[in-house]
Amino acid sequence: MEWDTPFNVMGYSWAKRLPCTFPATYSPGIGFRCVSSVWASSSDSKPPQITSSSACSNYAAFGGGIYNTGNVYIGYSDADTVDTSFAGGIFYNYSYYQGGAIYSAGSSSVIKMSGGSLAYNGARSDGGAVRLGGSSESFVMTGGTVDHNVSNTGSTENTGNGGGGFYLGAGNTLTLSGDAVVSYNSAWSGGGVYLNDANLVMSGAAAVSANSSTLESGYGGGVYLNVDDGYSGSFIMGGTSVVYQNSAYNGGGLAVTG
């Protein structure tokens, strides 16, 4: 299966650039990449430390910038030390399926972000910037921005749900604190964050703002929480955190269904 169909991410058009060929079937634990995607695995002796450069203009089936089954630290010099000089990020990546910037498929994997940005990434299906698809995974964001990302990139063939900034599968958790900002992302539903039986905790001065649901009858311009029978999910706000200036047909700021 070769993908070289033109696609557009927030006004930036990438048409038939460096097409990649992938097998027709995919197995757990196997990722596919081309160009210079960054790779993280639970078998790595040292997780990738993204502190001085950007993973730019990469293409993959899952995880346009990073495919992860271990731990990733963005804006850290080690797992616990913030790199205050970090000003990079993960930009202009595209996933044919899920996770324009990052696709994570680990067990209890941790992704930490203290600064920089995940911006102008796109996914044909879910998670324009980030897709947490493993079990008991967490994304802890204490600073930086996730902005101008888009999922569901305009095809009637798309069977995805949404999550322009983040899409979290069952049992996974997103924590936004400090001055973390999720803004100007778009998706069919969950323009900023899509929680499918998952959890979001906001505190400090964190903000989810100016995101949009683009589907005519879509849910949750800022945050969409869907809880299926037999599962659990939650949305908790504290501190001076805000959800504002988002738009959707159902629930401009927040929509909850179940």
N, C-alpha and C positions, 0 to 999 in steps of 0.2 A: 504494500500500500504506500503510494507516494503522495505526499501533500505538497502542492505548490500553488494552491488556490490563493488569489489575492485576498488580503484581509486588512482591516483598518482598525487601529487602536487610537481612540481619542484624537482623530485627525491626522495620525501618522500612518501612511500607507506603506505596507510591505508586500509587494506583489512578486511572486515567483522568484524570491531570493533564496539561493542555496537550498533547493529542495532536498529532503532527506527520505530515505526509504527504510521502512520498518517491517519486521515480520508481522504476519497476520495474527499471531497469537502472542499473549504476554503471560509471563509466569511471575508469581510472587517473589519479590526480592531482586528482580531483574529490571533495570532501567535502561532507557534508550536515550542517546544524546548525539548531537552532532555539533560542528563548529567547536566552541571552547567552553561548554557548560561546566559548571563546578559540580563536583560529585562528593557526597558525604555518605559514609557507610558506618554501621555499628561496629564493623571490624577495624575501623581506623584507630590507630594508636593515639592520634591526636585529632580532635575534630577541627574542621576548617575555621580559621580565625579571619573573618572578613574585616580587615582593619585599614588597609591602605589602598585598595583598588576596587574597581567595580566589575561585576559580572554583567557585561553588556552585550546586547544583540545576539543572544543564544536562542536555539530552537530545539524543542524536544517533544516527544509524545506526552510525557508527564514531567513537570518541573522544567519550565523553560530556562531558568537560571540555575536552580539547585534541585537535585533529587536527594532526599535525606532519609536515612533509616537510623541515624545516630543522634548527635546533638550539634547544633549550629549556634555560633555566637557572632552577632553583628554589632560592631562597635565595642568590642572587648579585646584586651590584650591577652587575657586568659579567661577561664570560665567564670571568674568572679571579679575581675578588675576592668572597670570601664575605661576605654580609650577616649579621653575627652577631646582628642584632636581629630577623631574620625569624622569625615565629611563625605564619604562615598555612599554607595548603595548598590541596588540591583535594578537596572534600567533596561527598557526596550527589549524584553524577552517575550517569547510567545510559546504557549503550549497547545498542541493540537487537541489535547483532551483537558487536563486539569492542572492548575497551579502554574500561572504564567511566570511568576518569579520563583516560587518554592512549592514543591510537592513533597510532603512528608508522609512516610508510610511505616514508621517505626512503632515499637512498643515502649511506652513511657518516655518517648523522645522529648527533648526540651530544646526549644529555639528561643534565644534571648536576643533582644534588640534594644540598644541604649541610645541610638542616634542614627543619622543618615536617613536614607529614604528607599522605599520600594516604589518605583514610579514608572508609569507608562508601560506596564506589562499587560498582557492579554491572554485569555484562555478561551478556546472554542466552547468549552463546557463550564465547569465550576471553578471558582477561585481565581479571579483575575490576577491577584497578587499571590495569595497563599491558600493552599488546600491542605488541611490536616486530615489525612485519610487513614491513619493507623489507629492504635488503641491507647487510651489514657495519655495522649500527647498534650503538651502545653506550649503555647506561644506567649512569652512574657515580654511585653513592650513597655519600657519605662521612658522612652523618648523617641524622637524622630517622627517621620511621617510615612504613611501608606496612602499614596495619592495618585489620582489620574490613571487608575487601572480599570480594566473592563473584562467582564466575562460574558458568555453567550454572544459570541461575536458575529451575530447576524446571519443565521442560517436556519431554515425550517427543518434541516436535518438534525439540529441540535436537540438532544434529549436531556440537557442539564437543567439545574435549578437556578443557580445564580451565585451570589457572593462576589461582588466586584472587588472588594478589598480582601475579605477572608471568607472561606467556606470551611466550616468545621463539621466533621462527621461525629457519630455517636460517641459520647464519653470523653470528648476532647474539650480543652478549656483555653480560652483567650483571656489574658489579663492585660488591661490597659491602665497605666498609672503615670505619675509624673506629668510630663507635658506631651505625652503621646497623642498624635493626631491621625485620624482616619478620615480622609476628605476627598471629594471630587472623584469618587469611584462610581461605577454604574454596572447594573446587572438586571436581568429579568426580575428577580426578587432579591431582597437583601443587598441593596446597593452598596452599603458599607460592609456589613457583616451578615452572613447567613449561618444560623445555628440550627443544625438538624440533630435534635436530641443531644445538644451540646451546651456549653456554658460560657457566659461572658461576665467578667467582673470589671467594673470601672471605678477608679478612685483618683485621688489627687485632682489635677486639672486636665485630665484626659478629655478628648473631644472626638465625637463622631459627627461630622458636619458636611453639608453640601454634597451629600451622596444622593443617588437617584435610582429608583426602580423604573426600568424602561418598558416593561411588559404592560399592555393595556389594562390588565386586571391584576397587576403584580402587587406584592406585599413587601412592606418594610423598606422605605427609602433609606433609612439609617441602619436599622437592625431588624432582621426577621428571625423569630424563634419558632420553630415547628417542633412539637413534641408528639411523637407517635404513641399509640397504646402500648403499655408495658415498658416504656422508656422514660427517661427524665431529662430535663434541660432547665436552665435558669438564666436570668438576666438580673444582675445586681449593680446598683449605682450608689456611690458614696462620695465623700469629699465635695469638691466643687466641679466634678465631672459633668459634662453636658452632651446632649444629643440635640442638635438644632439645625435648622435650615436644610433639612432633607426633604425629598419628595417621593410620593408613590400614590397609586390609586387607592390602596388600602394601607393605612398607617404610615403617614409621612415620616415620622420619627421611628416608631416601633410598631411592629405587628407581631402578634402571638396567636398561633393556631395549634390545635391539637384535638 
